[in-house]
Amino acid sequence: MKKHNFYAGPSILSEFTKEETAKAVMDFAGTGLSVMEVSHRSAEFQAVVDETIALVKELLEVPDGYSVMLLQGGASTQFYLAPLNLMKKKAAYLNTGSWASKAIKEAKLVGEVVEVASSKDKNFNYIPKGYKVPDDVDYLHITTNNTIYGTEIKTDPDVNVPLVADMSSDIFSRPIDISKYDLIYAGAQKNLAPAGLTLAIVRDDALGKTGRELPTMLNYQTHVDKGSMFNTPPCLAIYAALQTLKWYKQKGGIAAMHKINNEKAKLLYDELDRNKMFKAVVPDPEDRSIMNICFVMEEAYADKDADFLALAKEKGLVGIKGHRSVGGFRASTYNALPIESVQALVDAMKEFESKY
Ligand SMILES: *Cc1c(COP(=O)(O)O)cnc(C)c1O
């Protein structure tokens, strides 16, 4: 049976990414060796790194003066590295969920944190607005897409200080104005590659200003200077990332991805607003994520969760159980998820409604 993969991360990759990576696992670039067993210093692999960085720059329209880094340790390591490299004394954070809270916790190990606003009062089901950012902070940190709660900051905010963003679960889903950011980071396992790779984009002149002496591996400047080849990079994950980037380009780039992502999200949110048994967790359409769509049963059907999960299983709909801190269901609709999969979910919801 065809499987529809709604997992939140690791998550669906394009068929192209999987097929091309599988080929290179057996024979990489005509070397007769696996991409997992050639030197990262070989000319063939250096070409992969160069092309990956060039394609990230091309697809996201990264301006001059920025560097792309291919790192390890996940977004969770960036929670600490971002303040370590960019915070002199004080930084502002917007608290929009558990990933943001974890970023705040790590930043407090480095310096003073001003929490400018939080949506904790409503279990993070909205994006706070109208908050003030003090002028004397080094940056404002935002989590553009809140994977667990299904909220998203869908336009790059205008603020009085540079932005730092965790874009783990929505990078490549929409065009970004990189020039507003000093740093963007993202674990690759949501919209790019298998786990093990972390993408970061940094404004070069934001570095080296803290006066802090940093361990070599924790210093962004090391990775900028060495083109992400200071030490052995995650070669297989980088190879897969390159295939995904090529696929994005073939499909018309990030604007084309954005268009189809909006169509997929509309299909599902429209059904959630129409269907009498289900409702979206995030009330304000402006704050609704187009990558992670959280929903629950209406109160009258609160005991039917397990029944719907059973129907979903029957239909090959995988990974729609909600995160434990929200409950209900979550459909992750990352770039690689075809609209047919969203239609299959909508059809299952209609069928479920007609049963009761
Ligand atoms: C998944 C996720 C993380 C954690 O990423 P790791 O690579 O597992 O450390 C952080 N932030 C957001 C927004 C995420 O979706």
The ligand as an SDF file (V2000), in Angstrom:
LIG
                    3D

 15 15  0  0  0  0  0  0  0  0999 V2000
   13.3170   19.6890   15.2840 C   0  0  0  0  0  0  0  0  0  0  0  0
   13.5600   21.0530   15.7920 C   0  0  0  0  0  0  0  0  0  0  0  0
   14.6520   21.3620   16.6240 C   0  0  0  0  0  0  0  0  0  0  0  0
   15.6070   20.3130   17.1380 C   0  0  0  0  0  0  0  0  0  0  0  0
   16.4910   19.9570   16.1560 O   0  0  0  0  0  0  0  0  0  0  0  0
   17.6670   18.9060   16.4350 P   0  0  0  0  0  0  0  0  0  0  0  0
   18.3470   18.8940   15.1160 O   0  0  0  0  0  0  0  0  0  0  0  0
   17.0190   17.6180   16.8150 O   0  0  0  0  0  0  0  0  0  0  0  0
   18.5090   19.4520   17.5260 O   0  0  0  0  0  0  0  0  0  0  0  0
   14.8340   22.6690   16.9980 C   0  0  0  0  0  0  0  0  0  0  0  0
   13.9940   23.6360   16.6140 N   0  0  0  0  0  0  0  0  0  0  0  0
   12.9230   23.3870   15.8260 C   0  0  0  0  0  0  0  0  0  0  0  0
   12.0260   24.4960   15.4190 C   0  0  0  0  0  0  0  0  0  0  0  0
   12.6780   22.0860   15.3940 C   0  0  0  0  0  0  0  0  0  0  0  0
   11.6140   21.8260   14.6120 O   0  0  0  0  0  0  0  0  0  0  0  0
  1  2  1  0
  2  3  1  0
  2 14  2  0
  3  4  1  0
  3 10  2  0
  4  5  1  0
  5  6  1  0
  6  7  2  0
  6  8  1  0
  6  9  1  0
 10 11  1  0
 11 12  2  0
 12 13  1  0
 12 14  1  0
 14 15  1  0
M  END
$$$$
